[in-house]
Amino acid sequence: MNKRLCMPDAAAAGASAQNENILEVKNLVKWFPIKSSFFKKTIGNVKAVDGVSFNIKRRQTMGLVGESGCGKSTCGRTILRLQEKTSGDVIFDGQDVFALSNDELRKMRPRMQLVFQDPYSSLSPRLPVGEIIGEAVREHKIVPSNEYDEYIRRIMEVCGLPPYYRERYPHEFSGGQRQRICIARALALAPEFIVCDEPVSALDVSIQAQIINLLEQLQDDFGLTYLFISHDLSVVEHISDTVGVMYLGTMVEYAETGQIFANPLNPYTKALFSAIPVPDPSFKLNRIILKGSIPSPANPPKGCKFHTRCEHCMEICKYAVPEWKEVEKGHFCACHLYNDAEANAKASEEMAKARASEIEPVKAEIEL
């Protein structure tokens, strides 16, 4: 298959890059301000993404998992600069995404695309399929005008869409076909990196398999890199090369897929993975049931954010934030269970300061 079909300009850029990581996310933070109802004064922040770091290598897939509301989708959209960051860095192919001017960002847009979660609401009901796929192709001048019709036909073909679908409208299609249209729309811009934001969660299981197979085939044919956001751990295990686990806006564990599924380290990851269904009625699941509910991202717990629900919670977990460290080769985790002597000493000092800050207001009140 001709790779220039979907990469007329991006192929040269990707081939010339020396860095094996196409994406580097460094301590990314995205907070949403909470405004008072009358004076519109900022009275707090929803800490949707709170210091996330990871890298994705070229032509690989990273799975990003966690409970609903943990910040996965916000992280993906902030990486694409669909919303401005609060702090941190996003480096795409050696360029700081948030340092780009509007013109530079416009030139980079086709190289970074998004496949939305809901194929029903992400397509315009007023446009036929051919126009949905080709609208941005024409806007960004991906191919010359005399090649446009043939290009759209070939894009539809590689995504499993017959040419006669071109004049039809989204309401005439099933969910799986609509998601193929969404994938074709992203692919038409010759991207190198695609954020797949729960692309199969709204589909039947049999259709999910077809879409996953399509994504894998397109990755092989066109050298794509994916950030695959999902809460379906079985799908993530199948499609991903590496996996990151998020909890309440923070990354708690990251490793290669085989490594993290064979040996999860963080108590939250263990609880999450224990819920994966096994298609064997004789197999007894060792479920870890988490106590309580996920805290509010507007007022997260001090110290380790997971300590309010963790069965291994220690006193130090309530006051000191665990360090993000490499516990095994290529296996990163943030948990006090894996502290060395130096990390324990640092955490104890942090705990002492936090306790002192709690005592001082009480002392002042007693004196008054």
Backbone torsions as a table, in degrees:
resi	resn	phi	psi	omega
1	MET	NA	137.6	-177.9
2	ASN	-74.4	115.0	-176.9
3	LYS	-71.9	-18.6	177.8
4	ARG	-71.7	-10.3	176.0
5	LEU	-53.9	-41.8	-176.2
6	CYS	-118.4	0.9	-178.5
7	MET	-135.0	57.7	-176.6
8	PRO	-65.6	-34.1	-178.5
9	ASP	-114.7	-30.6	-172.9
10	ALA	-74.5	-23.2	-176.2
11	ALA	-59.8	-44.9	-178.8
12	ALA	-64.5	-40.6	-179.9
13	ALA	-63.4	-43.1	-178.9
14	GLY	-68.5	-38.8	-176.9
15	ALA	-68.1	-31.4	-175.8
16	SER	-80.6	-16.3	-176.3
17	ALA	-73.1	137.4	-177.9
18	GLN	-93.7	-27.6	-176.7
19	ASN	-71.2	128.1	-179.0
20	GLU	-70.7	-21.4	177.7
21	ASN	-90.0	121.1	175.8
22	ILE	-79.8	-26.4	-178.5
23	LEU	-135.3	132.5	174.9
24	GLU	-129.3	118.4	178.9
25	VAL	-109.1	122.5	-174.1
26	LYS	-122.9	109.0	173.8
27	ASN	51.2	46.8	-176.8
28	LEU	-71.6	131.8	179.5
29	VAL	-128.7	131.7	173.4
30	LYS	-136.8	108.3	177.6
31	TRP	-110.1	142.5	175.0
32	PHE	-108.3	122.4	-177.3
33	PRO	-67.7	143.9	173.8
34	ILE	-102.4	120.3	-176.4
35	LYS	-99.7	144.3	173.9
36	SER	-69.8	152.6	-171.8
37	SER	-70.6	-29.3	-173.9
38	PHE	-99.4	-58.6	-175.2
39	PHE	-88.2	-4.1	-179.1
40	LYS	57.7	33.1	176.9
41	LYS	-86.2	141.5	178.7
42	THR	-72.1	118.9	-177.3
43	ILE	-111.8	0.5	178.6
44	GLY	173.9	-175.2	-180.0
45	ASN	-141.1	141.2	169.1
46	VAL	-87.9	113.3	-174.3
47	LYS	-88.1	75.5	-174.0
48	ALA	-66.8	-44.6	175.3
49	VAL	-127.9	123.9	-167.9
50	ASP	-132.7	68.0	175.4
51	GLY	90.9	57.1	-178.0
52	VAL	-99.7	135.0	178.7
53	SER	-135.8	135.0	173.3
54	PHE	-169.6	165.9	175.7
55	ASN	-125.5	150.7	173.4
56	ILE	-127.1	126.9	178.8
57	LYS	-79.8	156.7	179.8
58	ARG	-60.1	140.4	175.9
59	ARG	63.3	22.0	175.8
60	GLN	-116.4	169.1	178.7
61	THR	-121.2	127.3	172.4
62	MET	-106.6	126.4	174.7
63	GLY	-89.0	135.3	177.7
64	LEU	-119.8	115.2	-172.5
65	VAL	-125.1	165.7	179.8
66	GLY	155.4	170.5	179.2
67	GLU	-64.6	160.4	174.7
68	SER	-59.8	133.9	179.2
69	GLY	89.0	7.3	-177.7
70	CYS	-84.6	-8.0	176.1
71	GLY	107.7	10.9	-177.1
72	LYS	-61.8	-52.8	-176.9
73	SER	-66.8	-38.3	177.5
74	THR	-62.1	-39.5	177.7
75	CYS	-61.1	-47.6	-179.6
76	GLY	-62.1	-42.7	-178.4
77	ARG	-70.6	-33.7	177.8
78	THR	-69.9	-37.4	176.6
79	ILE	-58.2	-39.6	-180.0
80	LEU	-81.0	-0.3	-177.4
81	ARG	59.1	37.4	169.7
82	LEU	-79.7	-14.3	170.8
83	GLN	-145.6	150.3	-175.4
84	GLU	-75.7	146.3	178.8
85	LYS	-76.7	162.6	168.1
86	THR	-89.2	-42.5	173.4
87	SER	-163.8	177.6	-178.9
88	GLY	98.7	-177.7	-177.2
89	ASP	-134.0	143.6	172.4
90	VAL	-126.7	112.5	-178.6
91	ILE	-108.4	114.5	178.0
92	PHE	-110.7	117.3	179.5
93	ASP	51.5	42.1	176.3
94	GLY	84.5	-1.6	-179.0
95	GLN	-113.1	136.9	177.1
96	ASP	-76.0	111.5	-174.3
97	VAL	-59.9	-38.2	-175.4
98	PHE	-84.7	-3.7	176.1
99	ALA	-96.3	-4.1	-177.1
100	LEU	-76.1	143.5	172.2
101	SER	-73.3	171.5	-179.9
102	ASN	-60.5	-39.8	179.2
103	ASP	-67.2	-42.9	179.3
104	GLU	-65.7	-39.3	179.1
105	LEU	-65.5	-39.3	178.7
106	ARG	-61.3	-38.4	178.7
107	LYS	-69.5	-31.1	-178.3
108	MET	-83.3	-23.2	-175.1
109	ARG	-48.2	-47.1	-178.3
110	PRO	-59.8	-25.7	-177.2
111	ARG	-77.9	-15.7	179.6
112	MET	-126.6	115.9	-175.2
113	GLN	-125.5	169.2	-176.5
114	LEU	-133.3	132.8	169.9
115	VAL	-106.9	119.9	-172.4
116	PHE	-78.7	162.9	-178.0
117	GLN	-70.1	-45.0	-171.7
118	ASP	-102.4	106.4	-179.4
119	PRO	-72.6	-7.3	-179.2
120	TYR	-85.7	-36.2	-176.2
121	SER	-101.6	-8.6	-175.5
122	SER	-93.0	2.4	177.7
123	LEU	-115.7	136.0	179.1
124	SER	-69.2	125.5	179.9
125	PRO	-72.3	-10.2	-174.8
126	ARG	-94.7	-7.5	-176.9
127	LEU	-113.6	142.0	173.3
128	PRO	-71.8	163.7	-174.3
129	VAL	-57.1	-43.7	-178.9
130	GLY	-59.6	-38.9	180.0
131	GLU	-73.6	-35.9	176.9
132	ILE	-59.5	-45.4	-178.4
133	ILE	-72.5	-37.4	-170.9
134	GLY	-95.1	-9.3	-175.2
135	GLU	-56.5	-50.7	-178.8
136	ALA	-74.6	-27.6	176.3
137	VAL	-60.2	-44.2	179.1
138	ARG	-69.1	-40.0	-177.9
139	GLU	-64.7	-41.1	-178.1
140	HIS	-92.9	1.1	177.7
141	LYS	54.5	52.1	-178.6
142	ILE	-67.5	-38.6	177.5
143	VAL	-133.7	158.4	175.8
144	PRO	-60.8	153.1	-175.6
145	SER	-60.5	-32.7	-179.3
146	ASN	-73.5	-13.7	178.0
147	GLU	-103.6	-0.9	-171.6
148	TYR	-59.6	-51.8	-176.2
149	ASP	-60.8	-44.0	179.9
150	GLU	-66.6	-37.0	179.8
151	TYR	-63.6	-45.5	179.1
152	ILE	-63.6	-39.4	178.8
153	ARG	-60.8	-44.0	-178.6
154	ARG	-69.6	-36.5	176.4
155	ILE	-60.8	-45.8	179.1
156	MET	-62.8	-38.8	-178.3
157	GLU	-63.0	-45.7	-178.1
158	VAL	-70.8	-18.1	177.8
159	CYS	-97.5	9.5	176.3
160	GLY	76.9	28.3	-179.7
161	LEU	-113.4	115.4	179.2
162	PRO	-61.0	148.9	-177.4
163	PRO	-57.5	-31.3	-177.3
164	TYR	-71.7	-8.1	173.6
165	TYR	-71.0	-14.8	-170.0
166	ARG	-58.7	-34.6	-176.7
167	GLU	-94.0	0.5	-179.4
168	ARG	-87.7	166.3	-177.2
169	TYR	-109.2	156.8	-174.7
170	PRO	-54.4	-33.6	-176.5
171	HIS	-67.2	-12.5	-178.9
172	GLU	-86.4	-0.2	-173.4
173	PHE	-117.1	158.8	174.8
174	SER	-80.0	173.8	-178.9
175	GLY	-61.7	-41.6	-180.0
176	GLY	-65.3	-40.6	177.9
177	GLN	-66.7	-38.2	177.7
178	ARG	-63.9	-38.1	179.6
179	GLN	-68.2	-32.8	173.8
180	ARG	-62.6	-39.0	177.3
181	ILE	-63.4	-42.6	178.1
182	CYS	-61.5	-40.9	179.2
183	ILE	-67.4	-41.3	178.5
184	ALA	-62.8	-40.0	179.0
185	ARG	-60.8	-42.3	178.6
186	ALA	-69.4	-42.8	-176.4
187	LEU	-66.4	-30.3	-176.1
188	ALA	-62.3	-21.0	-178.0
189	LEU	-90.8	11.5	177.6
190	ALA	57.3	52.5	-177.1
191	PRO	-77.2	161.5	170.0
192	GLU	-105.5	-27.3	-175.4
193	PHE	-133.1	130.7	-179.9
194	ILE	-128.4	129.1	171.1
195	VAL	-89.9	115.6	177.9
196	CYS	-98.9	102.2	-174.6
197	ASP	-91.6	89.7	-178.1
198	GLU	48.6	57.8	-171.8
199	PRO	-71.6	-12.7	-177.5
200	VAL	-119.6	3.4	-174.5
201	SER	-67.5	-24.6	-178.3
202	ALA	-94.8	8.3	-173.6
203	LEU	-112.5	158.1	173.8
204	ASP	-64.7	157.6	-174.7
205	VAL	-60.1	-42.9	-179.0
206	SER	-65.0	-36.9	178.7
207	ILE	-73.0	-33.7	176.8
208	GLN	-55.4	-44.6	-178.6
209	ALA	-61.2	-40.1	179.5
210	GLN	-63.9	-43.2	-178.9
211	ILE	-68.1	-40.9	177.5
212	ILE	-62.0	-43.8	178.0
213	ASN	-62.8	-38.4	177.3
214	LEU	-63.2	-45.1	179.2
215	LEU	-60.9	-41.2	179.7
216	GLU	-66.7	-40.0	179.5
217	GLN	-65.1	-43.2	178.7
218	LEU	-64.7	-36.1	177.8
219	GLN	-63.5	-43.1	178.4
220	ASP	-65.7	-41.8	-175.1
221	ASP	-74.5	-36.1	-171.3
222	PHE	-119.2	7.2	175.5
223	GLY	65.3	38.3	-177.0
224	LEU	-79.5	155.3	173.1
225	THR	-117.3	134.7	-177.5
226	TYR	-119.0	142.1	158.7
227	LEU	-106.7	108.9	-172.1
228	PHE	-103.1	104.4	-178.4
229	ILE	-91.6	127.9	-177.2
230	SER	-162.6	160.5	169.4
231	HIS	-112.7	2.5	177.1
232	ASP	-91.1	100.1	-172.2
233	LEU	-67.9	-30.8	179.0
234	SER	-65.5	-40.3	177.6
235	VAL	-66.7	-43.4	179.9
236	VAL	-61.4	-42.6	179.6
237	GLU	-62.5	-34.5	-177.8
238	HIS	-74.1	-41.9	-168.8
239	ILE	-97.2	-20.7	-167.3
240	SER	-93.0	148.7	170.6
241	ASP	-92.1	-36.2	175.8
242	THR	-132.5	159.1	-178.4
243	VAL	-135.4	133.8	172.5
244	GLY	-115.7	137.9	-178.7
245	VAL	-112.4	125.1	-179.9
246	MET	-109.1	145.3	173.4
247	TYR	-140.7	118.7	175.8
248	LEU	53.4	45.3	175.5
249	GLY	86.1	-0.7	-175.6
250	THR	-122.5	141.7	174.4
251	MET	-79.3	125.4	-178.0
252	VAL	-106.7	-19.8	179.7
253	GLU	-160.3	148.0	-179.2
254	TYR	-153.5	132.7	177.9
255	ALA	-168.1	175.6	171.7
256	GLU	-64.8	152.3	-171.5
257	THR	-57.2	-50.3	-179.5
258	GLY	-60.8	-38.3	-178.1
259	GLN	-67.9	-45.6	-175.2
260	ILE	-74.5	-32.5	178.7
261	PHE	-76.9	-30.6	178.5
262	ALA	-78.3	-31.9	-175.1
263	ASN	-145.0	70.5	176.1
264	PRO	-66.7	139.0	-174.8
265	LEU	-103.3	-46.5	-176.5
266	ASN	-70.7	138.0	178.8
267	PRO	-56.1	-33.8	177.9
268	TYR	-67.1	-42.6	178.5
269	THR	-61.8	-41.3	179.0
270	LYS	-61.2	-43.2	179.5
271	ALA	-66.1	-40.5	-179.7
272	LEU	-64.0	-46.8	-176.8
273	PHE	-71.8	-23.6	179.7
274	SER	-69.2	-14.2	-179.4
275	ALA	-89.0	-2.4	-179.5
276	ILE	-67.4	121.3	180.0
277	PRO	-69.0	143.7	178.5
278	VAL	-113.6	125.5	-176.7
279	PRO	-77.4	54.3	179.1
280	ASP	-145.1	107.2	-175.8
281	PRO	-63.5	-20.9	-179.6
282	SER	-85.4	-10.3	-178.5
283	PHE	-84.3	127.5	-179.2
284	LYS	-92.8	117.2	179.5
285	LEU	-73.5	134.5	175.6
286	ASN	-97.3	72.5	-175.7
287	ARG	-68.7	137.7	172.3
288	ILE	-105.2	109.9	-177.7
289	ILE	-90.5	118.8	180.0
290	LEU	-76.6	135.5	177.6
291	LYS	-83.6	152.5	177.5
292	GLY	71.1	-173.1	178.6
293	SER	-120.5	165.0	-178.1
294	ILE	-64.3	129.8	-179.9
295	PRO	-65.0	167.2	179.7
296	SER	-74.7	133.5	175.7
297	PRO	-67.2	-12.7	175.8
298	ALA	-80.1	-20.1	179.9
299	ASN	-145.3	67.6	-176.7
300	PRO	-70.2	155.1	178.8
301	PRO	-63.2	153.9	174.5
302	LYS	-71.6	165.1	178.8
303	GLY	65.8	-135.9	175.9
304	CYS	-73.9	125.2	-176.0
305	LYS	-64.6	-21.1	-176.7
306	PHE	-90.7	-2.8	-170.2
307	HIS	-64.8	-25.2	-178.8
308	THR	-70.1	-14.8	-177.3
309	ARG	-123.9	3.9	-172.0
310	CYS	-93.5	130.7	178.9
311	GLU	-75.7	-13.1	178.9
312	HIS	-102.2	16.0	-174.3
313	CYS	-60.1	129.9	175.7
314	MET	-112.4	169.5	-178.8
315	GLU	-60.8	-36.4	-177.6
316	ILE	-66.5	-27.2	-178.9
317	CYS	-67.1	-25.3	-175.8
318	LYS	-78.2	-14.6	-174.1
319	TYR	-125.1	-33.3	-173.4
320	ALA	-107.1	133.4	177.0
321	VAL	-75.3	125.8	-178.9
322	PRO	-67.5	145.4	-180.0
323	GLU	-75.9	146.0	172.9
324	TRP	-84.2	110.5	-173.5
325	LYS	-139.1	159.4	178.4
326	GLU	-87.7	102.0	-177.5
327	VAL	-76.4	-44.4	173.0
328	GLU	-124.6	169.6	-179.7
329	LYS	-60.8	116.8	179.5
330	GLY	77.4	5.2	-177.2
331	HIS	-118.5	106.9	-175.3
332	PHE	-103.8	145.1	-177.9
333	CYS	-153.5	148.5	174.8
334	ALA	-118.2	97.1	-178.2
335	CYS	-161.2	136.2	-179.6
336	HIS	-68.3	-14.8	178.6
337	LEU	-64.2	-21.2	-175.8
338	TYR	-111.9	20.7	177.9
339	ASN	-69.5	141.1	167.7
340	ASP	-90.8	-176.4	-176.0
341	ALA	-60.2	-40.7	-178.6
342	GLU	-66.4	-43.2	179.5
343	ALA	-66.4	-37.1	177.9
344	ASN	-64.2	-41.7	179.5
345	ALA	-64.1	-41.8	179.4
346	LYS	-65.7	-41.9	-179.7
347	ALA	-67.8	-36.9	178.7
348	SER	-65.2	-38.1	177.5
349	GLU	-65.9	-41.3	178.4
350	GLU	-64.4	-38.6	179.4
351	MET	-66.4	-40.4	179.9
352	ALA	-63.1	-41.6	178.6
353	LYS	-64.6	-41.5	-179.1
354	ALA	-65.4	-40.0	178.6
355	ARG	-66.1	-40.6	-180.0
356	ALA	-63.0	-39.3	179.9
357	SER	-68.1	-24.9	176.9
358	GLU	-77.4	-33.9	-176.0
359	ILE	-76.7	-36.2	-174.8
360	GLU	-56.7	-48.3	178.8
361	PRO	-61.8	-34.8	178.8
362	VAL	-65.8	-43.0	178.3
363	LYS	-60.8	-46.1	-179.6
364	ALA	-60.3	-39.6	-179.3
365	GLU	-67.3	-38.8	179.8
366	ILE	-65.9	-42.1	-179.6
367	GLU	-63.0	-36.9	178.1
368	LEU	-68.6	NA	NA
